[in-house]
Amino acid sequence: MFRFFYLFLVTILYIVAIPFLFLLSLRQKYKESIPVRFFLRDNPPFREGDIHFHTCSYGEAKAIKPLVDRFKTKRLYFSAITQTGFSVLHDYSQNVRYLPFEIFLPKWYREQKVLIVVEAELWYMLFLVAKQKGSRTFLINARVSSRSYPKYLKFKWFYKKIFQNIDSVYAQSFDDAKRLARLGAKNIKVSGNIKFLNIQPATKSYQKEYPLVVAAASTHEGEEEGIVTAFLELKSVENAQLIVVPRHPERFEKVATLLEQETKKHDLSFSRFSESQTFGSDIVLVDCMGELINIYKISDIVIIGGAFVEIGGHNALEAAQFNCKIISGPHYFNQVDIFNAIEGIEITELDSLSETLLNYRAIEKSKIEFKATIDELVEEIESVL
């Protein structure tokens, strides 16, 4: 009965949303994923197989690499929600799809021995249909941030319905495990954050052109202006360089306009990495994907975006492996476990960033201290295959 009413409700919402989905599909960020997910364009079902991995976006897709390697001889299928997640999964296999909207899943989903879903992708129909078709279902690297927890509790009755169809949950921390249990999760184990197991190494070596290199990594709307202002104060006393890497490609042009204006105003040089392929300017915009890890390698200071505004922060592990001095805003609520596993991260508000940068010598170099394992998870999956 619940399934009937749920499908009825989401179908009504889907019909109402069709005009908005069409408009969203005109945006660069969604032009590929929306037609495939919501209108099933060129999105055939998988064949029957061994393991179906489902992730949301880039970070989660990267995190499952150790698991993929352990089961590479099996029949593996992958699905994602975002274009960045899809592109990462496509490096693992050609058997990649965008996960269709829930109303399509009963007919689209094919029997798999195991369904593995990463972090917070709690889709009711995905788990329900998978269980009905005989899959053993896993939620791995599961987390519920302290900030999000009260919102989850308001819909506790709904999450209990979802967890009825999840056989095993592997949580990032004991705090996550307690929150998940309160929401109805069962058979919970704590494995640590599996992102610790797949820290991407640098793929290229670039020449460092300035004695002090500051990287602004994965920045969002409302952050670049404050970061540039703080850098300009540092630049007045140090021979420093700023490398800016926006989180979302659709913002490259807007950020380029800002950086060009500021460099002209202060008589500094500016370049776009996509054009120069070098780091020879005072301020460089990296307007292409896949270079952030290589930039960390030549950086002295890394300013992690997404936490000066209320986004939740971003993964600092890749920067910490190079012992960079790391600065973050206070809103890192989606990265608490990762931040707790890294020594030396300096937390500051955006309006205090200038002072923090000017006193960068007092910031400790970052160091990773962590513990995570997939051994128990692998053993449980193997028992099903």
Secondary structure as GFF3:
##gff-version 3
##sequence-region A 1 385
A	DSSP	alpha_helix	2	24	.	.	.	ID=ss1
A	DSSP	alpha_helix	33	39	.	.	.	ID=ss2
A	DSSP	beta_strand	49	54	.	.	.	ID=ss3
A	DSSP	alpha_helix	58	63	.	.	.	ID=ss4
A	DSSP	alpha_helix	65	70	.	.	.	ID=ss5
A	DSSP	beta_strand	76	80	.	.	.	ID=ss6
A	DSSP	alpha_helix	83	92	.	.	.	ID=ss7
A	DSSP	beta_strand	96	98	.	.	.	ID=ss8
A	DSSP	three_ten_helix	102	104	.	.	.	ID=ss9
A	DSSP	alpha_helix	105	108	.	.	.	ID=ss10
A	DSSP	beta_strand	112	118	.	.	.	ID=ss11
A	DSSP	alpha_helix	124	132	.	.	.	ID=ss12
A	DSSP	beta_strand	136	142	.	.	.	ID=ss13
A	DSSP	alpha_helix	149	154	.	.	.	ID=ss14
A	DSSP	alpha_helix	156	163	.	.	.	ID=ss15
A	DSSP	beta_strand	168	171	.	.	.	ID=ss16
A	DSSP	alpha_helix	174	182	.	.	.	ID=ss17
A	DSSP	beta_strand	188	190	.	.	.	ID=ss18
A	DSSP	three_ten_helix	194	197	.	.	.	ID=ss19
A	DSSP	beta_strand	212	219	.	.	.	ID=ss20
A	DSSP	alpha_helix	224	235	.	.	.	ID=ss21
A	DSSP	beta_strand	240	246	.	.	.	ID=ss22
A	DSSP	three_ten_helix	249	251	.	.	.	ID=ss23
A	DSSP	alpha_helix	252	265	.	.	.	ID=ss24
A	DSSP	beta_strand	270	272	.	.	.	ID=ss25
A	DSSP	alpha_helix	273	276	.	.	.	ID=ss26
A	DSSP	beta_strand	283	285	.	.	.	ID=ss27
A	DSSP	alpha_helix	292	297	.	.	.	ID=ss28
A	DSSP	beta_strand	301	304	.	.	.	ID=ss29
A	DSSP	alpha_helix	317	320	.	.	.	ID=ss30
A	DSSP	beta_strand	325	328	.	.	.	ID=ss31
A	DSSP	alpha_helix	336	340	.	.	.	ID=ss32
A	DSSP	beta_strand	342	343	.	.	.	ID=ss33
A	DSSP	beta_strand	346	347	.	.	.	ID=ss34
A	DSSP	three_ten_helix	350	352	.	.	.	ID=ss35
A	DSSP	alpha_helix	353	358	.	.	.	ID=ss36
A	DSSP	three_ten_helix	360	362	.	.	.	ID=ss37
A	DSSP	beta_strand	367	368	.	.	.	ID=ss38
A	DSSP	alpha_helix	375	382	.	.	.	ID=ss39
###
